[in-house]
Amino acid sequence: MRLSLSPTELDRLTGLVEALHAPFDYADVDSWRHTVNHHARLLLDAHKVVFMLPGEGHAPVYCQRLDPEAGRAYFEYYHRFDVAGEIAIERGMPVASLVELHGREEFYASEYYNDFMRVWDCNHSVGMTTRMDAEPGFAYMAVLRDRYQDPPFDARARALMRLVLPAFKAGVRTYLRLAADRSLLGAILDASGRRLLLCDASGAPVQGSAALEETLREDPERAVIERALREVAHEIAGLGPHRDGDAHRALGRTGERVVATARGAYRLSASIAGEPGPPPRGVLVLVEPLFREPRPDAALRERYRLTRQEIRIARALADGLRNAEVARRLGISPHTARRHTERVLDKLGVASRAQVAERISRG
């Protein structure tokens, strides 16, 4: 059919296509799906939009206007009846309604419609489906209207869906490919054991190491550190080459600053990372505490098999206390303090109490 768009519809279509094409312009996958759903709802005059995207680290189905109780009912029971995506893939119908996929009589007589969709105001629908490698093998996005009395989606709505379908496929594939790359990148950063943050060429954060996240989590003023990280990354990104002749000079340039919180001071060192050639491939920021950062109790239990009492002893020794002072602090006898001290030194693998502070701290 010939499809003419009003200026408002064209703006909404453009917003939807742009959002679909850029999944990693958003803080997380649900922020991306929220924006996509918003544009789709406006473009197709829908009440709800469902975006199903299997994968790790997020809920497979996102629908911000669905009652939370309906979501629980879906995942606990009714998801087993939601086979429209499989049918669409099998029949080669990437844009279709549930009625078209199931058959009118079968659909309106089904338990899925009568006990779930109708109860939770999920009536008329039209959706688009694309293949993906992850289980269950497809992703889909469907727009819905709340009441049976509402007008069903017509041929024009299907035409708009077909117009959006290539962008939907591209967005899903981009997300899957870059999510896999990000997972690998995270493993590499974690393996370094250092507090590292990788940012893109503009200085926007992309991936942090587990060591960095642990340090940020333990500082009540993590927002201060995160703001400084963004600022130093942005500053060093601005040093990036704009001409081929500047590329080699820009690589290896670093920027440093010290940021302080109530917990202590941190040195932030940023450098341009990547191969020569404009623009820079990214910015890498190293965070180094300028104070002894004690390992949490859980880490000491796991790493050295220290008991709760032995951890208290170790921290007292790290503060420079002698056996008598340890005994007074913990309310135990000097003999017990000496016995615990010997066991702590043995478990930590150090020869003297002067080495305890370094062993139970992260440099």
Phi, psi and omega in degrees: 000151177284129186243114175250139185243139173286163177305322179295315179296322179297319177297317181292321177297316179298316179299319180293314181296317180297319179295317180298324184285349189230062182299332184263014169277359185244158185298324180204175186295327180287328174296320177297310182296326178299314180294316178301312181299321180299312181294321180294320180297318179291315183298320187255012177052052183254162176267325181224154173226130178251129180237108181258121182218096179298153179158172182270147173086004177206160177292137182296327182246131179235126176208099189292341182260008179270135178304132180306326178295324176294321178299318179296317179298321180298309185288332181281331186215306194284347180300335181294339179267352184274082184247016183299321180298318179297318180294317181299317179295314183298321184267358182066042180242076185295336176236118182194164175264165177296324178297318179295322184283324184261336190096135187303307185296315181296318183294310184287347175264356188281154174297322181301315180287309189287324184262347180237295188297314181292321180298322185256026173057051176236085187257253185301140182212157166212140186218170176230145187231143174221149179289152172207160185285330184286158174297141002270023174099001180204159170237150177214158173226128182231140174256143184227153169247148194291315192247152177298329181288343177294152178293137178291162177291133186260189181299328179293320177298320178294322178295320177296319177300317180295327178293326182275338187309313179302321178292323177297314178299315181296319180296317180296315181294321177297316180300313182296317182293313182287330176296320178294318178297319181294322178298316178295317179298318178299320179296321180293315179296319180297321183296336180292334183074004183255164180272094188238144173230124176260130179241161178280184186296341179268353182097003179282134181300139178244310185206133175246156179280162179297324180296321178294316181299321179296317179296316179296320182296328184273353179258119180301340180254041183301331181298327178294317180292317181298321178296318179294323177300314180296320183293314182290325177294318179295320180297314182288330176297328179292345177276356185299155184289144174247348176227151182305325183292341181269353191300311185293326180290328181286324180296137178089349177290142183232157173229138182231151169205160176246130178240138185243140170235179179297335181284330182156184181258151179231139172265127178250121180240120182245143176217151176286132181242148176129180181274157178302148179122139181283147350276173177300147184285338181170180179230132179248128181242129177256131178250126180232114175296135177263034178208163178285120183258103184296139175290143178294159182305318182299322179292322179291323177296317183287318187283318187243359181060036178280141174281173180300316180293321180293328176294319178296320178297313182300319181290325176294318178296321179297333177278001176086016182282144173275175185301317181296321179290322176299316181300317180293318181296320186264354180070040179233172181281154177302325179297315179294321178298318179295320179294316178296321180299316179298319181292321179296315179300320180295315181293324180283344179072036179240157184268338183217159180293340180293339181270353186295315184303316180293321184291325183263011178243160174254125182278000000 
